[in-house]
Each structure stands twice: as structure tokens, then as C-alpha cells.
Amino acid sequence: MVVPASPSVVEPLAVLTRRYGSGAPAVVELIRRTGGCTSPIRLEGESVAVSARSGAVLARQSTRSQAPGFVLVACGNRRETRCPPCSERYRRDAYFLVAAGLAGDEEKGVSPSVASHPLVFATFTAPSFGAVHRRVVDPSGGVRPCRPGGQPEVCEHGASRRCLERHAESDPRIGQALCPDCYDYEAAALWNESLGALWRRTITYLPRELAALSGVSVAALRTGVRVAYAKVAEFQVRGSVHVHAVIRLDGPDGPATAPAGGATAQRLAGAVARTAARVAVTVAGPNGREMVIRWGSQIDTRPLNTRSPRGGDGHGAGVAGYLAKYATKDAQSGGGLDRRIRVEAVIERAEISDHARVLMRSAFRISPRWAHNLGFRGHFLTKARRYSVTFAALRAVRAEYRAKADPWLAQVRARATGDQVVVRRNFHYTGSGLSLAERAVAASIRGSAPSPARAQGGGESRLAGLLPRARPAPGLAP
């Protein structure tokens, strides 16, 4: 079905008509199906419907036989700075993935009993690599001086170690080093680069601390308790990564079974805090310098109750929205870039702060491939295998929904009564991106789309209230 063009796309449609002729409305429909993706992928080829029973070809559909001669596929980029529509779709998937592991979802294969399992929301921060400007807000909402200190002092480079300003939220100095010569940029880049190894060791050692608090051996603990988690990495303004995670205790057979008696959220929170304080990884820098990677001293562990009444402690919807929001961010929130750096000269030409530039140079010496991420080389959202549903499963449900809405496939299935139809696709890449007129159409589609339900993407303020479970829009999320 081709939808009528809105008034805002009439002029671009005229341009598309000169280029594609009668296929212009089909181009608008293809762009609409991508959700207004900013850089869709252009494919050409054919779909072949085959009988699962006999292997006979039932029907063919080629892009050559239909205007405009190609199909568009959304780029799927999760970065909000690169493609807002695809990023929003990823955020919604991330929300459902995390929420299913917090409160359960039978439709997604996660038992609702996980809502009663011990659960902790933890924040792991990076250590200090030098003093930076900061915005300090007291409990009443007042802004305090940045770094009042004691007596006025200067460092060995002659820079003051005090800052009495009360920085506004938009102050570009927030996160910048008071003294760049004192700030250990190489250590900061190594921290970002080694975060994945530190997290793996944390999860490895967590059962040991939990066993010690429970008064049993690790082997005995594993017979009745398993650890599952979902975590998201977030860049602080100083350019260092910290981690938000939900950590859950299950029984020996996964989410469907309850952990053995004695496993409580309070004990899990204590074990997480003890593990974070003790775990460490030793790495070598580019000049052979050894550095011990540890978590920072500011570790927050908060037991959660996803079945709490409205206004209670943390809950599934708020925590899931909080993690999903950061899953679509990238290093730009810490001063980095959203594209890989091929040559070091790009760092000097980039419109970034001096603090981020020096940090990026250090990261480039350690690993050029991840310099744009200030050294961080991991995924922004990861989870344990048994935590909940996977992204692949969510996307498969969405693909099945769209297949049912495909009129060509519906006709083929109607003719093949009593036989299962298998669709084989053979497409090849022919380009990506949009022309100026197509961009205008995509922008109009994005502008006319309904605002996403922010109940799925709430931040810190939503952690204390219980939100009703949000239902996905058809075709956007399973």
C-alpha cells in the first residue's frame, strides 16, 4: 500500500517524480517503511517463494519488475547521533530485553517468577585520574562551589587546585582537567580500554564473595545459585566510562527456578560491593608501563523490588528505561566521536575539547581502532546468556510481523493451502544514503511520527515510582 504524501513532502515529491517517474510514490513508501532512516541501505535482487514440501518455486518477486527498481533497508545504527529512528528502535528493543529480565515476560520466554528473585541495581565508577571541573548540587537543589578545597594551593605546574565557581549545567569546562599536565591521560585511556576485562573478572569473582558471605564453598553455591546480569556503559563528561548494571540471582536451572534459601538482595548487594572493592586487572601501556585497573571508590549498590507498590523502591519499568536510554549513547557524551578514526590527523582537526583531544591521542597510541571511543572497545549493552530474551529474538518477531503484512507473501500463502512457504532472498548492495529530496521526505516522516512513550525511557527520576507496563506499537517492537 502506498500512503498519500503529506503537504510537507509535496515539493520533494515533485523532484522525485522527475527522477523516478511513476515510481516516486513507491520511493516515499520505502522511506516510510524505514521510519525515516537517515542513511538506508539500497538493495537490488529478488525474493523466491518455495514450497517446503516439494521444493518447487511458487512465485518470484524481483526489484527489476517493480518501480523504483530497488528496496531500502534501515541502517540499524544504534547511535542516537547517527540515526535517530534506528536508535529509537534499538532503545525500545533494549527496554524490552532488560524489562523482561526484571519482571518476567511469558511472551518472550522469561518466567514471571524472576520478579521475586534477589535483584540489585549497581553503579561502578572509574577512579580519579586527576582533578576536573564539576557541577556539585546539594540535596536541596543548590549548586555548590566546584572545588573549594582548603587553603589555596597550586600544583607543581603552577595551576590552582581550587575552583570556587558554581558551574552551570551548560558550562563547557565541566569535565575538563584543572591542570592538563597533572591529569593522567594514558591511565584514563587504559582504563577505558580494559573495562571489559575488569567487568569479566568482577562477574567471575562475584560468586566467590557471595559464597563467603553465605558461609558455603563456591562449588556448593553454584549448585543452588546462578548470577545473571544486564549492564550498560556510560561515558562521564570527563571521558571515562562507568557501568550501570542489574544483577539477579537465579536457581541452578536459570530464570525459571528460584535461588537456594539464604540468597537475598541485601546479601547480593554486599557481595557486589566487596567484589568491586577487591577485584583488579593488571595491564601494560604502550610504553611498557604497568597499571592496575580497579573500580573507583564510588560504588552504589541498591537492592530492587520489582513488585513494590507505587512509590516504592526501584522497579522494572524505570530501571529498564534508564539502561535503555544509555544503550543508544556513544563517546560523544564524553567528548569523543561517533565514527572511527583512520588517521591520527583527524584528531587534530576534530571539533572537540582540548581535554578530549589529549585523551583521544593517548587512546590512539593504545588502539587506533577505538580512539574515537576514547579507548573503550566493548559493547554499550551486554547481558548474561540466561538473563532474558535476545535482540535476535526480538527482531525475528518484528520480521515475522512484517512478513504477515506483506501482500505478495499473503497471496502466495493463500494459494499454497496446506503447504508451508519458505522465502529465499537474494539481494546485493548497490548503495546507501539519500538524495537531498529523499532526505526531505525522510525528515518529514520523522517529524510526523508520534513521540515515543518516554515511560520506556525514563531516567533517574523514574527509579522510585512504579510505571504501568507499556505496550509496543505494532511493527516497532515485539
Phi and psi in degrees as a GROMACS rama.xvg file:
@    title "Ramachandran Plot"
@    xaxis  label "Phi"
@    yaxis  label "Psi"
@TYPE xy
-104.344  123.133  VAL-2
-85.4389  149.165  VAL-3
-64.8904  146.621  PRO-4
-74.6521  140.785  ALA-5
-75.6339  161.834  SER-6
-56.973  -29.1284  PRO-7
-72.9627  -13.1874  SER-8
-111.185  8.56182  VAL-9
-62.7453  -46.879  VAL-10
-65.2292  -47.7129  GLU-11
-59.7015  -32.9973  PRO-12
-64.0365  -34.3548  LEU-13
-64.3077  -38.901  ALA-14
-65.3323  -42.3385  VAL-15
-65.0706  -33.2916  LEU-16
-64.5042  -39.496  THR-17
-64.274  -28.8761  ARG-18
-89.4386  -43.9965  ARG-19
-107.894  -5.9403  TYR-20
65.1965  -130.348  GLY-21
-69.9944  -9.41527  SER-22
-85.6219  -0.178252  GLY-23
-60.1304  -46.3812  ALA-24
-60.2534  -33.0011  PRO-25
-67.4353  -34.3167  ALA-26
-64.9086  -41.9722  VAL-27
-60.3581  -41.5756  VAL-28
-65.5027  -39.123  GLU-29
-63.0631  -40.8421  LEU-30
-66.4072  -38.8715  ILE-31
-62.5959  -38.8585  ARG-32
-65.9664  -26.0175  ARG-33
-82.1377  -2.30248  THR-34
77.9595  16.2852  GLY-35
81.4769  29.2488  GLY-36
-51.5284  137.933  CYS-37
-77.0022  -21.2553  THR-38
-147.114  66.8677  SER-39
-68.7548  159.086  PRO-40
-96.4751  133.707  ILE-41
-99.1648  125.209  ARG-42
-126.511  150.821  LEU-43
-130.72  147.341  GLU-44
156.808  -151.618  GLY-45
-147.285  157.115  GLU-46
-111.58  133.575  SER-47
-120.085  121.134  VAL-48
-90.9384  124.142  ALA-49
-122.946  143.376  VAL-50
-72.9326  126.142  SER-51
-68.808  -23.7993  ALA-52
-83.3688  -46.7127  ARG-53
-107.833  -17.575  SER-54
81.3953  3.7647  GLY-55
-74.7692  146.461  ALA-56
-77.8032  123.062  VAL-57
-92.8331  -36.3582  LEU-58
-165.991  157.43  ALA-59
-129.407  146.796  ARG-60
-136.898  113.153  GLN-61
-110.525  146.503  SER-62
-68.3689  -23.2474  THR-63
-68.9872  -27.9102  ARG-64
-89.337  -2.05695  SER-65
-130.579  141.76  GLN-66
-72.5063  142.093  ALA-67
-95.1325  11.1462  PRO-68
97.9028  6.89487  GLY-69
-155.295  169.49  PHE-70
-124.541  156.558  VAL-71
-113.536  136.703  LEU-72
-122.097  132.74  VAL-73
-59.183  144.878  ALA-74
-65.878  -28.6891  CYS-75
74.5362  15.0408  GLY-76
-70.9625  128.65  ASN-77
-81.7257  -12.5681  ARG-78
-75.4429  127.328  ARG-79
-64.132  -31.4034  GLU-80
-74.9787  -18.7117  THR-81
-95.493  -43.8953  ARG-82
-151.45  96.9463  CYS-83
-56.0451  -43.3334  PRO-84
-63.5133  -46.171  PRO-85
-67.9163  -34.9963  CYS-86
-63.6537  -40.5654  SER-87
-65.3139  -38.4541  GLU-88
-65.3673  -41.4744  ARG-89
-63.4039  -40.4054  TYR-90
-63.7209  -39.7991  ARG-91
-65.8399  -41.5865  ARG-92
-61.1828  -42.4989  ASP-93
-62.4872  -37.9238  ALA-94
-61.0495  -50.2207  TYR-95
-64.8011  -36.5076  PHE-96
-62.5229  -48.1438  LEU-97
-70.3404  -43.744  VAL-98
-62.4738  -36.6465  ALA-99
-63.1437  -33.2118  ALA-100
-80.0972  -13.5529  GLY-101
-93.9608  -45.5781  LEU-102
-115.32  -5.47652  ALA-103
81.8995  155.559  GLY-104
-162.475  105.57  ASP-105
-62.4888  -33.4515  GLU-106
-62.2356  -28.0662  GLU-107
-103.587  11.4975  LYS-108
80.4761  19.1881  GLY-109
-115.037  123.607  VAL-110
-63.7765  134.874  SER-111
-61.3256  -14.6047  PRO-112
-66.7668  -15.1027  SER-113
-64.6902  -20.2824  VAL-114
-63.005  -22.5893  ALA-115
-96.0141  -0.853091  SER-116
-76.4716  152.249  HIS-117
-57.6127  132.411  PRO-118
-142.215  137.477  LEU-119
-132.684  136.603  VAL-120
-102.066  118.881  PHE-121
-123.33  145.344  ALA-122
-122.906  122.754  THR-123
-110.538  123.985  PHE-124
-105.085  167.262  THR-125
-86.6233  152.745  ALA-126
-71.4361  174.192  PRO-127
-82.6462  136.43  SER-128
-114.457  8.00358  PHE-129
145.508  156.882  GLY-130
-70.9482  135.925  ALA-131
-128.089  159.911  VAL-132
-68.3911  144.484  HIS-133
-146.952  159.747  ARG-134
-106.492  115.832  ARG-135
-107.974  120.374  VAL-136
-116.183  127.302  VAL-137
-82.0261  168.857  ASP-138
-56.1507  -27.5114  PRO-139
-82.759  -3.60391  SER-140
98.1714  -4.00824  GLY-141
-76.4245  151.161  GLY-142
-96.9825  127.059  VAL-143
-95.9142  163.874  ARG-144
-58.4561  147.757  PRO-145
-58.6061  -63.3619  CYS-146
-141.623  85.4691  ARG-147
-68.9693  -38.4658  PRO-148
60.6939  -161.737  GLY-149
-103.22  -115.494  GLY-150
-71.6487  148.534  GLN-151
-57.3924  130.285  PRO-152
-133.128  156.011  GLU-153
-126.422  151.654  VAL-154
-82.4456  -178.983  CYS-155
-67.0912  -14.5803  GLU-156
-97.3006  4.04157  HIS-157
87.7448  5.67002  GLY-158
-90.3694  143.281  ALA-159
-69.7885  141.574  SER-160
-94.6483  5.83834  ARG-161
-115.257  151.933  ARG-162
-148.212  112.814  CYS-163
-94.8203  3.74457  LEU-164
-74.5851  150.494  GLU-165
-103.815  95.8551  ARG-166
-68.5611  137.162  HIS-167
-77.2401  162.514  ALA-168
-60.5113  -32.847  GLU-169
-90.1077  5.0121  SER-170
-65.2259  119.026  ASP-171
-67.9977  -11.6794  PRO-172
-78.7893  -15.5435  ARG-173
-61.2335  128.554  ILE-174
90.0185  -7.87369  GLY-175
-87.6979  146.487  GLN-176
-68.8888  137.892  ALA-177
-63.5171  -39.4488  LEU-178
-133.538  104.514  CYS-179
-57.6117  -30.1823  PRO-180
-72.3517  -25.4102  ASP-181
-85.3982  -25.7173  CYS-182
-70.7331  132.125  TYR-183
-89.6227  84.7099  ASP-184
-68.5008  -36.3302  TYR-185
-63.7906  -41.708  GLU-186
-65.2087  -37.7546  ALA-187
-65.1366  -40.7198  ALA-188
-67.8471  -39.7547  ALA-189
-64.3878  -36.4007  LEU-190
-60.3817  -49.6416  TRP-191
-60.9806  -40.2156  ASN-192
-68.1288  -30.6834  GLU-193
-99.6627  5.35935  SER-194
-60.1815  -39.6718  LEU-195
-60.699  -42.6715  GLY-196
-66.0055  -38.1018  ALA-197
-66.9093  -39.9348  LEU-198
-65.505  -42.3285  TRP-199
-60.7931  -41.2448  ARG-200
-68.2954  -33.915  ARG-201
-62.7105  -46.6902  THR-202
-66.9483  -32.5038  ILE-203
-67.6835  -40.8752  THR-204
-87.2828  -14.6593  TYR-205
-58.3509  -45.6604  LEU-206
-59.1801  -30.8583  PRO-207
-66.5723  -43.833  ARG-208
-68.5182  -36.722  GLU-209
-65.449  -38.5945  LEU-210
-66.0509  -40.1342  ALA-211
-63.5739  -40.73  ALA-212
-69.8457  -28.1805  LEU-213
-86.2014  -10.6522  SER-214
75.0684  28.2653  GLY-215
-130.411  169.434  VAL-216
-77.6171  163.325  SER-217
-63.9596  -39.4827  VAL-218
-62.3714  -40.9791  ALA-219
-67.9527  -37.0871  ALA-220
-62.8552  -42.6667  LEU-221
-67.4338  -18.8715  ARG-222
-73.0161  -17.8722  THR-223
-128.818  -8.08179  GLY-224
-140.249  136.047  VAL-225
-128.642  146.512  ARG-226
-100.423  129.899  VAL-227
-126.243  151.285  ALA-228
-154.866  161.752  TYR-229
-138.166  133.232  ALA-230
-134.823  155.167  LYS-231
-134.763  139.144  VAL-232
-96.2769  139.211  ALA-233
-133.003  135.402  GLU-234
-83.1758  128.425  PHE-235
-78.8232  164.706  GLN-236
-65.2227  -22.5677  VAL-237
-78.0779  -5.80355  ARG-238
97.8033  1.80949  GLY-239
-99.1485  146.156  SER-240
-89.0459  139.201  VAL-241
-127.588  169.891  HIS-242
-124.354  133.773  VAL-243
-108.561  134.493  HIS-244
-145.091  145.848  ALA-245
-107.142  126.984  VAL-246
-120.56  128.204  ILE-247
-125.835  147.439  ARG-248
-105.344  127.892  LEU-249
-116.776  175.649  ASP-250
-79.8726  -179.013  GLY-251
-63.4065  -23.5885  PRO-252
-103.205  17.0511  ASP-253
99.1787  -159.943  GLY-254
-60.11  -26.9294  PRO-255
-74.5657  -12.1392  ALA-256
-117.229  145.303  THR-257
-82.7133  148.274  ALA-258
-67.1095  160.573  PRO-259
-62.5504  157.772  ALA-260
-57.0999  145.962  GLY-261
96.6454  -14.4875  GLY-262
-83.4973  111.987  ALA-263
-125.05  162.047  THR-264
-64.5773  -36.5063  ALA-265
-64.7959  -41.5427  GLN-266
-68.0007  -38.7206  ARG-267
-62.9419  -42.2413  LEU-268
-60.8242  -41.9923  ALA-269
-64.0841  -39.3874  GLY-270
-67.449  -38.5815  ALA-271
-63.2538  -43.8765  VAL-272
-63.8117  -42.8156  ALA-273
-66.2247  -39.7873  ARG-274
-64.8491  -44.8858  THR-275
-62.079  -32.59  ALA-276
-76.6245  -22.7041  ALA-277
-107.834  -28.3121  ARG-278
-71.9788  147.27  VAL-279
-157.674  155.903  ALA-280
-133.548  132.684  VAL-281
-98.9376  125.841  THR-282
-128.557  164.841  VAL-283
-113.307  134.597  ALA-284
-82.2689  -179.16  GLY-285
-64.8474  -23.5808  PRO-286
-103.198  18.3916  ASN-287
82.459  3.11079  GLY-288
-72.3921  127.762  ARG-289
-88.323  140.798  GLU-290
-139.256  137.12  MET-291
-92.9953  117.144  VAL-292
-90.1469  120.762  ILE-293
-133.153  163.157  ARG-294
-73.1353  155.333  TRP-295
-70.4333  171.214  GLY-296
-74.9315  -20.0264  SER-297
-89.1847  91.9159  GLN-298
-115.772  125.941  ILE-299
-114.684  123.944  ASP-300
-123.253  122.476  THR-301
-128.836  111.098  ARG-302
-60.5945  140.923  PRO-303
-117.196  152.123  LEU-304
-131.993  98.7727  ASN-305
-73.8097  -8.00893  THR-306
-105.859  16.4642  ARG-307
-69.7242  153.05  SER-308
-69.2463  167.8  PRO-309
-55.318  131.53  ARG-310
87.975  5.67443  GLY-311
-84.3619  -151.399  GLY-312
-72.5722  -164.222  ASP-313
-59.7663  160.332  GLY-314
-147.484  167.92  HIS-315
-61.1262  -48.5889  GLY-316
-64.3898  -45.2817  ALA-317
-67.7243  -44.3468  GLY-318
-66.5155  -41.6242  VAL-319
-62.1308  -42.7754  ALA-320
-65.3345  -36.5603  GLY-321
-63.7109  -46.9938  TYR-322
-70.3807  -40.0332  LEU-323
-63.1823  -33.8167  ALA-324
-61.4555  -42.1923  LYS-325
-80.1971  -16.3466  TYR-326
-66.2246  -20.1236  ALA-327
-100.106  1.90019  THR-328
-84.3969  172.191  LYS-329
-144.257  -164.886  ASP-330
-69.6466  -10.6299  ALA-331
-63.2932  -28.1905  GLN-332
-67.2292  -18.3577  SER-333
-107.365  8.90973  GLY-334
100.356  2.53636  GLY-335
-85.3995  -162.186  GLY-336
-119.952  163.383  LEU-337
-104.15  10.986  ASP-338
-134.731  150.831  ARG-339
-67.7514  149.753  ARG-340
-99.6146  122.192  ILE-341
-88.785  -37.7244  ARG-342
-129.05  148.304  VAL-343
-64.8746  -24.652  GLU-344
-61.3382  -23.6037  ALA-345
-62.2849  -33.9411  VAL-346
-61.2695  -39.693  ILE-347
-71.7197  -29.073  GLU-348
-90.0087  -14.1853  ARG-349
-67.6048  145.603  ALA-350
-86.5343  77.6141  GLU-351
-132.85  168.349  ILE-352
-71.7504  159.932  SER-353
-61.5669  -36.1754  ASP-354
-61.4429  -48.5488  HIS-355
-66.4037  -32.9231  ALA-356
-65.0458  -44.8192  ARG-357
-66.9127  -39.7314  VAL-358
-64.1789  -38.6799  LEU-359
-68.3007  -36.6502  MET-360
-61.2327  -43.6769  ARG-361
-63.1502  -41.3479  SER-362
-65.8011  -35.3615  ALA-363
-65.1107  -37.2361  PHE-364
-68.3754  -29.2713  ARG-365
-81.6984  -48.8913  ILE-366
-154.936  96.981  SER-367
-55.4574  -31.1433  PRO-368
-62.2585  -29.4287  ARG-369
-115.39  18.4016  TRP-370
-64.3823  -34.9592  ALA-371
-63.3599  -25.9378  HIS-372
-93.6872  16.4878  ASN-373
57.5588  31.0995  LEU-374
100.205  -21.909  GLY-375
-69.5709  127.165  PHE-376
-121.443  10.5295  ARG-377
-97.3305  177.676  GLY-378
-79.4492  147.707  HIS-379
-74.6596  -24.8847  PHE-380
-131.688  122.317  LEU-381
-135.756  162.351  THR-382
-152.226  161.77  LYS-383
-70.4567  153.062  ALA-384
-57.9614  -39.3864  ARG-385
-94.7893  8.37906  ARG-386
-62.3024  -51.3559  TYR-387
-166.072  -156.068  SER-388
-67.2071  162.34  VAL-389
-104.316  162.661  THR-390
-60.7096  -38.7372  PHE-391
-61.0049  -40.3116  ALA-392
-66.7963  -40.7928  ALA-393
-63.9596  -41.5041  LEU-394
-70.3231  -31.6194  ARG-395
-65.9932  -38.7887  ALA-396
-65.0346  -41.0787  VAL-397
-65.5787  -39.0765  ARG-398
-65.6286  -38.385  ALA-399
-65.3642  -39.3381  GLU-400
-61.2887  -43.2623  TYR-401
-69.825  -33.2912  ARG-402
-64.5037  -37.7413  ALA-403
-67.7598  -26.3828  LYS-404
-88.4217  -2.15271  ALA-405
-78.6924  114.969  ASP-406
-63.4  -36.8229  PRO-407
-62.828  -46.9133  TRP-408
-67.0979  -34.5484  LEU-409
-63.519  -39.5777  ALA-410
-66.1898  -40.8342  GLN-411
-63.7703  -43.6239  VAL-412
-67.6049  -33.0247  ARG-413
-66.1016  -36.6693  ALA-414
-74.9674  -29.7634  ARG-415
-93.933  56.8918  ALA-416
-62.9623  129.876  THR-417
81.5993  2.44845  GLY-418
-125.497  143.797  ASP-419
-85.9713  136.952  GLN-420
-103.331  128.208  VAL-421
-110.437  130.251  VAL-422
-104.182  122.567  VAL-423
-107.934  126.858  ARG-424
-111.614  135.717  ARG-425
-131.308  93.0007  ASN-426
-123.02  153.979  PHE-427
-131.857  152.349  HIS-428
-73.7595  133.413  TYR-429
-124.697  -6.69715  THR-430
158.191  177.604  GLY-431
-150.193  162.117  SER-432
93.851  178.532  GLY-433
-131.145  152.545  LEU-434
-75.4078  174.971  SER-435
-61.2339  -43.7411  LEU-436
-66.422  -40.4804  ALA-437
-66.0447  -35.7825  GLU-438
-62.7043  -39.4556  ARG-439
-63.8412  -39.1481  ALA-440
-64.9051  -45.2196  VAL-441
-62.1646  -40.4236  ALA-442
-64.3055  -38.3931  ALA-443
-64.9259  -39.7709  SER-444
-65.9793  -41.4976  ILE-445
-65.0972  -38.343  ARG-446
-70.3873  -28.8198  GLY-447
-90.9785  -6.85993  SER-448
-70.4051  143.852  ALA-449
-64.6755  147.051  PRO-450
-63.1826  136.715  SER-451
-66.0569  151.957  PRO-452
-70.2411  107.731  ALA-453
-71.1319  -7.37295  ARG-454
-60.4955  -21.4692  ALA-455
-90.4888  -8.69922  GLN-456
-129.409  31.1779  GLY-457
-68.8905  159.935  GLY-458
-105.178  -145.242  GLY-459
-59.9655  -34.5539  GLU-460
-65.9968  -17.987  SER-461
-93.1846  -1.63822  ARG-462
-73.1702  -17.3991  LEU-463
-100.71  -4.32706  ALA-464
-119.234  159.719  GLY-465
-102.381  118.497  LEU-466
-97.0015  147.998  LEU-467
-66.1947  149.909  PRO-468
-66.6445  124.637  ARG-469
-85.0935  143.28  ALA-470
-101.613  137.814  ARG-471
-72.086  153.163  PRO-472
-74.4081  143.773  ALA-473
-55.9943  132.734  PRO-474
84.0897  -10.42  GLY-475
-98.087  -40.6987  LEU-476
-148.136  147.829  ALA-477
